[in-house]
C-alpha cells in the first residue's frame, strides 16, 4: 500500500495527493508512526498546521485525517480546532455526488468519540443513497475505528453490500439485453 500511495502523492493535483496521503497513512498508523504521517501531510497541506488552519474544498478531507493523527499523537486541542473548521465547511455542502462530503460528518463524530451520533449520521448517509468509496470506509478508514466494532455499523454496510450486488446484477442484465456495452470484469 505504501508504494502505491507514494506514487500517487507525486500526482498532479492536491486532490489526488490528499487521497494518496489518506490511504498511505494507514500503514503508519498501524505501526504507530504518527510523526511520519503528520510530516507527509504537513509537506502537502501546511495550511492545516498553522495556528489558524485554513479549510477549503481542496483540503477538508485531509483536515479530518490530520485531526485523527493529532488525536492519536495526543494533541486533542489541535484536533478539535481542525474538526470544528471541517464541520463548518461541510455544513455548506451536500452529502452525495462527486463533490459531496460523503461521510465526513460520520468521521468527525467518530473522532470526537460521539459513537451514537456517528452511527445515526451513517444511517442517514445510507438513507440518502451514499455509497462512494464504501469499501475503503468499511474496511480501512482509521477515522471510523471508534464505531467499526458496532452491530449497527456492520448492519449498514451489509445493506450497502446488498445494494451494490443488486446494482451489479442489474448491470449484467442490461449487458445481456444489449442496453449497455459489456463492462470489463476487471473494473468491477
N, C-alpha and C positions, 0 to 999 in steps of 0.2 A: 504494500500500500504506500509506503514512504516514497519509493522511487517514482511511482505514478503521480503522487501529489507534488513531488519536487519538479517533475517535468511540467505539470500543469501550472505551477506557480510562475513559471517562466513565460506563460501565455501572454497574449496581447492586452487583455483588459483586466481591470481590477475585479470585475465580477467573477471572471474565471479564476483569478488568483485567490479571491475570497473563498470560492468553493473548494479549491485545492487546499487552502490552509485549513478549512473546516474539516475536511476528510483527513488531511495529513496530521492533524493534531492528535488524532485518536491513538496511534501507537505511543506518542509521547505521554499522553495522559495515563495510559495503561501501565507505562513504565515509571510514572512519577516524575517525568522530565518537564515540569510545568514551565520552568525558566526558558527552556529551549523553544517550546511552543509560543510562549509570550514574545520572545525575541523575534521570531518569524513574523508574527502579527504586527509587532511594533515597526519592523522594517517596511512593511507594505501599507500599514494604516497608522502612521504616527499621530494623527489627529485623535485617535481613540485613547491615547496615553497622556494627553495634556491634562492640566488641572481643570480645564473646561472642555471636555470632549465634544467634538462636533459630530453629529449623527445626520446621515443623509440616506437617500435611497441606495446609494452605492455601498455604504458601509454598515448599515444597521444589523445585518445578519452577522457580520464579523464582530460587531459590538457585543452582540449576545454571546458569541463564542468567547470573546476576551473576558467578558464578565464571568463566565463559567470558570475560566482559568484563574481569574483573580480570586474567586471563592475557594478554589482548590489550593491556591498558594497562600490563603489566609488573609487576603485583603478584601474583606466584605464591603468596606466603605466605598472603595473604588468600583466594586461590582455593582453596588446599589445605584451609584450615580449613572453608570452606563445603562443598567436595566431600566431606570426611570426615563432616561432620554430615548431609549429604543422603544419603550412602551408608548411614549408620547408621539413618536414618529409613526408607528404603525396604526395609531388611533385614527390617522387621516387616510388610511389605505383600505382597500377591500381585501378579503381573505383569499379568494380564488383567482386563478389566472396566472399568466407568466409573471406579471408584476404585482401579484398579490403577496400578502405577508404569510400565507400558508398557515403554519402552526407556530409562528414566532411568539404569539401570546402564551401558548402552552409551554414553550421553552422558558420564557420569562417567569411564569408562575412556578414551574417545577424548580428552577434555580433559586427562587425565593423560598422554597420549601412549602408552598401552598398546594399540596397534593390534591385536595378535593376540588379546588378551583381549576387547577391544571387539567384534571380529568374531565371536569364539566366543559372546559374550553375545547378539549379534544373531541368530546362528543358533539359539541356544536360544530366543529370543523367538519366532522364526518357528515352531520346533517346538512351542511352547506355544500356537500359534494367535493370537499378537498381530498385529493389523493396524490398530489405532486410529490415525487421522491419518497413515497411512503415506505419503501423498503429500507432506505437509509435511516429514516426516523425510527422505524420499528426495531431494527436490528442493531444499529450502530450509535446513533447520536448520543454522546455523553450528556448533553443538556437535559435529556429525558430520563437519565438513570434513576432519579428520585421517584418516578412513577412507573417505571418499566416492570416492576415486580407485582403490580396490582392486577386483580382479575378484570377490572374494567378496561385497563389498557389492552390486555390480551383480547378481550371481547371486541373492542372497537377495531383492532387490527384484524381479527378474524372476519368481521363484517367487510372490511376493506378488501381482504384477500378474496372473499366470495364475490364481491362486486367486480373485481378485476378479472376473475376467472370467467364470469358471465360476459364481460366485455370481450375477452379473448375468444370465447365460444361464438359470440355474435360476429366477430371479425372473420372467423373461419367460415361461418355460414355465408357471409357476404362474399368472401372469396369464391366459395363453391358455386354461388349463384351468379357470379360474374359481375356483381355490383361494384367490386373494387379489385384492383390488381393484387396478386398474391403478396403478402407481407413476408420479407425474408425471415426465416425462422431464427437466425442468429441475432436478430434485432429485438426479439421479444423476451 
